[in-house]
Amino acid sequence: MKRLILCLSAYFTLAISYNLVIANETNAANEAAKVEHYTETLYDQLDFGSYARLSYKVFSKAMMGYMNLRAAGKLSGDKEIITICDLSLSSTFDRLWTIDLAAKKVLFNTYVAHGQGTGEELATSFSNIENSHKSSLGFYVTGDTYQGDHGLSLRLQGMDKGFNDAAFKRDIVVHGADYVSDKFICQNDRLGRSWGCPAIPMDMTGPIINTIKEGTCLFIYYPEPKYLSQAYWLNKRIAYLPDYQLYGDMKPVEMSRPPFRRIEHYHNGQPDSVKRVQEGKL
């Protein structure tokens, strides 16, 4: 009799544990579906204007970290802005987007450089090590500005331990550079490269830095398996969804980059600059 009671107790304990596991898995699946639907709807309602359209896959990952950082109080409460650098694209593409999430509007879309050690035209290798001259993947929180060797510059705090948390020590900052330009691409068939900083065009430095400074999120993306599977802010469970007054039940549509023509300008027989014009807008 005693053995029977012990067996029954063990059975009911296992049954309750099993039901709890199933319930937790169901709740997690429901929460994941809710987050996915929210992100899809927000993406579909973003106004890209005449800018290239950011990949939904990259946007969804950026939003995971953004929402987690915001829930953790790591971001400014005054700005609902995210900047996304998609380093899976060629450096000759406009692969930086700055988005005002509250207004659901893309503010900037332009070039961004990767590090000398990260690759030539294409980014292939990343590091968190000082003097590697490589870009570091992950989420950053923007800090204050200062006048450095490249003029107006923006400090960054890397938030992903083991992937970019040495950024401040490495002096990884947002700054402008002459090598981030149409002219450099025309002469070299690729964008110029930094020592690991996400460098941007000189004429965009002031507008971009003054928009994203002091507590906004910057995300540097590349489909690196170790980062995607281990990064804390990317994989943390979402605590809440920001209220951006979304409407409808729409799904995103992947769109390729609009085709551009290169119009080259020559001086003394040498390429001097290049203008990139979207097809049909000449």
Summary of the structure (lengths in Angstrom):
residues: 282
radius of gyration: 22.7
end to end distance: 90.5
largest distance: 102.5
contacts: 836
relative contact order: 0.17
helix: 31%
strand: 24%
